[in-house]
């Protein structure tokens, strides 16, 4: 690879009411509000030194504008643009200063239609890891991963491994031998991105790392006491896949957030991906309880990086053609 994608680093969500979103994300979940204006709220976790990992943008309708990854240098951005363009993708450049606190950035629609963003530079701020007086709500630490619904996981799985240098930690396989879901990483834990076979492209959830499992339970108490009991969609529980503790929430606009803690190291070069059978009930929830139907059916729409319109959805398993990549 001529570039180094380091990790998932930020997401941009369109929300309809910033004050309502602030109450949920800052007052209830404990995100740090780095800055805000009449159209944006910039949020980060206590551990993070980047200006923000979640940008909430005021809009008429909820949507996902971009899923951002940090790279090592601006030279990596040029190499990424070359790779995408050689493979027939149209890229868009955002110059330094066009996005607040962000350096130059590359945007592109990926093989499944997800709006990706790559950047090397963002303004830095003080880490608040030991400011325990500021710990509240979920004691939010950092962004961890994206999970996306795509119409053909095998196409996405192949592209991210061959062209972007991601590695697989775990996957779900059908009895016919096709990949139904996959967990891929650049940083050295279970995933930066996961793909699940469904109507897509859509963002299923953004995962945020918490300091311990008790923080997930404490979050439920805080949400209930603030009148957000209905925001708790699934959990707390432990995944079979990833082994992590989880809690799934829905924000006031319906975007899904996962609170996450306790997966494992994937740094060894001889690490072998873990296979799960699609009919194994323990892969979703190690303790055995099932997810609600809406957890499978509902997700956030994504926008086209060029037109800023909603991307047309494709039913699962209809996009069967595997592209021929230019290497």
C-alpha atoms as one frame of an Amber mdcrd trajectory, in Angstrom:
protein
   0.000   0.000   0.000   1.167   3.522  -0.808  -0.904   4.917   2.075  -1.624
   4.177   5.713  -5.178   4.353   7.016  -4.778   4.561  10.789  -8.270   4.282
  12.249 -11.855   5.466  12.111 -11.738   9.009  13.417 -14.916  11.050  13.026
 -18.500  10.996  11.814 -20.781  13.772  10.620 -24.451  13.309  11.479 -27.247
  15.578  10.315 -29.707  16.309  13.118 -32.861  18.409  13.186 -32.562  20.140
  16.582 -29.155  20.989  18.038 -30.450  21.826  21.516 -32.285  18.516  21.715
 -29.174  16.696  20.493 -26.960  18.513  23.002 -29.165  17.377  25.879 -28.810
  13.767  24.739 -25.133  13.647  23.767 -23.624  16.073  26.277 -25.952  16.123
  29.285 -26.940  12.441  29.217 -24.057  10.577  27.539 -21.239  12.809  28.753
 -19.568  13.804  25.493 -17.273  16.806  25.751 -18.534  19.757  23.722 -15.362
  21.206  22.239 -17.114  24.041  20.413 -20.420  24.899  18.786 -22.150  27.503
  16.647 -25.680  27.988  15.354 -25.314  25.083  12.893 -22.818  22.652  14.452
 -21.826  20.931  17.683 -18.326  19.424  17.843 -18.046  16.543  20.323 -15.248
  14.314  21.594 -14.529  11.742  24.275 -12.495  12.333  27.416  -9.506  10.436
  26.042  -9.388  12.142  22.647  -6.902  14.852  21.738  -8.457  15.571  18.331
 -10.818  18.550  18.179 -13.812  16.242  17.685 -14.824  12.735  16.711 -18.512
  13.481  16.203 -19.908  16.511  14.417 -23.619  17.188  14.679 -24.846  19.391
  11.833 -28.226  21.101  11.779 -30.351  19.974   8.845 -33.938  19.508   7.738
 -33.693  15.687   7.789 -31.489  13.210   9.677 -28.720  11.699   7.546 -25.057
  10.705   7.530 -22.761  13.102   5.677 -19.420  11.336   6.114 -17.582   8.507
   7.878 -14.057   9.741   8.474 -10.726   7.916   8.706  -7.410   9.354   9.803
  -4.327   8.685   7.655  -0.641   9.201   8.391   0.099  12.200   6.145  -1.239
  14.394   3.381   0.804  12.312   0.934  -1.441   9.398   1.851  -4.424  11.439
   0.697  -2.897  11.851  -2.756  -2.182   8.114  -2.956  -5.715   7.278  -1.870
  -7.165   9.618  -4.484  -5.033   7.943  -7.160  -6.193   4.478  -6.102  -9.866
   5.416  -6.100  -9.646   7.246  -9.408  -7.833   4.327 -11.069 -10.710   2.121
  -9.948 -13.270   4.439 -11.505 -14.421   6.370  -8.437 -15.045  10.132  -8.497
 -13.259  11.946  -5.664 -13.907  15.292  -4.007 -11.346  17.454  -2.232 -12.107
  19.604   0.799  -9.342  22.135   1.221  -7.955  23.181   4.582 -10.255  25.696
   6.199 -13.420  24.597   4.407 -14.279  22.303   7.318 -13.762  23.840  10.741
 -10.757  22.430  12.660  -9.938  20.031   9.808  -7.007  20.014   7.386  -7.239
  18.934   3.774  -9.609  16.012   3.292 -10.586  13.572   0.564 -14.167  12.385
   0.150 -15.405   9.537  -2.002 -18.339   7.146  -2.235 -17.032   3.657  -1.555
 -17.799   0.428  -3.415 -21.114   0.085  -1.530 -22.101   3.754  -1.745 -20.982
   4.804   1.754 -19.668   8.390   2.049 -16.028   8.142   3.142 -13.700  10.877
   4.266  -9.921  10.664   4.753  -7.813  13.287   6.520  -4.398  13.598   8.131
  -4.724  16.800  10.153  -7.168  18.085  12.714  -6.721  20.733  15.398  -5.729
  19.225  18.732  -7.067  19.969  22.201  -6.231  18.897  25.741  -6.954  15.288
  26.598  -9.248  15.085  29.615  -8.586  11.475  30.565  -7.585  12.377  34.145
 -10.130  15.151  34.577 -12.315  12.826  36.605 -14.334  15.797  37.781 -15.705
  15.980  34.215 -16.733  12.325  34.025 -20.505  12.124  33.718 -23.145  10.113
  31.923 -21.415   7.290  30.047 -17.914   8.650  30.787 -17.389   8.624  27.024
 -13.766   7.880  26.057 -13.293   7.717  22.263 -14.774   6.730  18.936 -14.195
   3.063  18.134 -15.954   1.876  14.959 -18.636   2.177  12.316 -21.114  -0.551
  11.463 -22.780  -0.317   8.060 -25.553  -2.106   6.204 -24.521  -2.899   2.628
 -26.265  -4.876  -0.124 -23.306  -7.216  -0.692 -20.851  -7.815   2.138 -18.465
  -9.864  -0.009 -17.913  -6.946  -2.404 -17.229  -4.548   0.495 -15.069  -7.133
   2.315 -12.919  -7.696  -0.784 -12.466  -4.002  -1.552 -11.519  -2.943   1.992
  -8.970  -5.757   2.301  -7.412  -5.598  -1.164  -7.536  -1.864  -1.813  -7.551
  -0.170   1.600  -5.404  -2.604   3.592  -7.929  -3.618   6.245  -7.656  -6.978
   8.036 -10.489  -9.242   9.116 -10.942 -10.186  12.769 -14.252 -12.064  12.632
 -16.863 -12.959  10.053 -20.217 -14.691   9.700 -20.556 -17.281   6.958 -23.663
 -18.850   5.445 -24.034 -22.593   4.974 -23.337 -21.997   1.281 -19.955 -20.488
   2.163 -20.626 -16.808   1.445 -19.641 -14.016   3.840 -22.781 -12.551   5.418
 -21.097 -10.096   7.828 -17.494  -9.053   8.460 -15.505  -7.105  11.066 -12.451
  -5.323   9.627  -9.779  -3.268  11.337  -6.800  -0.965  10.859  -6.125  -0.191
  14.504  -5.258  -3.158  16.690  -8.639  -4.166  18.042 -11.625  -5.997  16.553
 -12.891  -3.394  14.104 -12.914   0.048  12.615 -15.697  -0.941  10.228 -18.200
  -3.791  10.183 -20.463  -4.755   7.311 -23.801  -6.488   7.628 -25.872  -7.767
   4.697 -29.012  -5.662   4.465 -30.788  -2.922   2.546 -28.070  -0.374   1.963
 -25.910   1.557   1.942 -26.875   2.805   5.399 -25.094   3.497   8.682 -26.268
   1.011  11.276 -24.385   2.536  14.195 -21.317   4.354  15.465 -19.510   2.623
  18.319 -17.919   4.588  21.172 -15.528   3.121  23.734 -16.354   3.340  27.433
 -13.864   2.853  30.301 -15.583  -0.190  31.836 -18.708  -2.346  31.793 -20.259
  -0.578  34.777 -20.359   2.592  32.693 -22.874   0.897  30.394 -25.139   0.047
  33.315 -24.717   3.529  34.792 -25.742   4.953  31.422 -29.050   3.090  31.606
 -29.735   4.599  35.037 -28.850   8.095  33.835 -31.005   7.790  30.710 -33.975
   6.486  32.680 -33.677   9.240  35.271 -33.636  11.884  32.502 -36.675  10.461
  30.702 -34.702   8.715  27.947 -35.729   5.163  28.803 -37.158   4.613  25.322
 -33.769   5.507  23.823 -32.400   2.179  25.121 -32.881  -0.197  22.182 -30.818
  -3.258  23.035 -28.664  -4.408  25.958 -26.695  -4.177  28.103 -25.217  -7.476
  26.999 -22.118  -9.234  25.747 -21.518  -9.947  22.069 -20.359 -13.361  20.921
 -18.668 -11.633  18.011 -15.925  -9.379  19.469 -16.622 -10.542  23.085 -17.396
  -6.904  23.934 -20.047  -5.507  26.253 -22.608  -3.397  24.420 -25.523  -1.036
  24.810 -27.426   0.264  21.772 -29.184   3.615  21.945 -31.211   5.744  19.536
 -30.620   9.479  19.578 -33.491  11.991  19.197 -33.239  11.760  15.383 -33.071
   7.956  15.295 -29.319   7.613  14.712 -28.032   4.517  16.494 -25.120   4.734
  18.942 -23.366   1.741  20.468 -21.595   2.065  23.794 -18.806  -0.520  23.739
 -16.104  -1.981  25.964 -13.974  -5.090  26.301 -12.923  -6.532  22.955  -9.415
  -7.893  22.293  -6.020  -7.342  20.628  -5.618  -8.176  16.918  -2.059  -6.963
  16.304  -0.255 -10.261  15.615   0.425 -10.836  11.909  -0.536 -14.520  12.244
  -3.922 -13.715  13.792  -6.550 -15.934  12.169 -10.055 -14.485  11.607 -12.747
 -16.129  13.717 -15.558 -17.762  11.762 -19.151 -17.796  12.989 -21.968 -19.805
  11.455 -24.969 -17.675  10.545 -27.237 -19.993  12.552 -25.195 -19.769  15.770
 -27.364 -17.771  18.226 -24.351 -16.864  20.375 -22.714 -14.771  17.650 -25.098
 -11.837  18.216 -25.456 -12.081  21.969 -23.278 -14.399  23.983 -25.956 -14.662
  26.682 -28.578 -15.759  24.173 -31.237 -13.022  24.128 -32.314 -11.893  20.684
 -32.118  -8.411  19.229 -35.393  -6.626  18.449 -36.565  -6.644  14.826 -35.942
  -2.910  14.427 -32.258  -3.465  15.218 -32.018  -5.369  11.926 -34.415  -3.268
   9.848 -33.706   0.355  10.807 -30.594   2.402  10.017 -29.538   5.919   8.989
 -29.551   7.017   5.358 -26.292   8.293   3.859 -25.606  11.197   1.512 -23.770
  11.381  -1.787 -20.478  13.252  -1.336 -20.927  15.060  -4.672 -24.645  15.863
  -4.826 -25.404  15.836  -1.057 -28.586  13.909  -1.873 -29.658  10.664  -0.232
 -28.022   7.624  -1.801 -30.459   5.227  -3.419 -30.893   2.022  -1.441 -30.280
  -1.429  -2.911 -31.872  -4.591  -1.446 -29.498  -7.121   0.063 -27.808  -9.669
  -2.217 -28.869  -8.010  -5.462 -25.493  -6.387  -6.086 -23.733  -9.643  -6.931
 -21.167  -8.446  -9.477 -17.629  -8.457  -8.168 -15.599  -5.689  -9.805 -12.238
  -6.218 -11.444  -9.829  -3.986  -9.586  -6.911  -2.191 -11.167  -3.863  -3.035
  -9.056
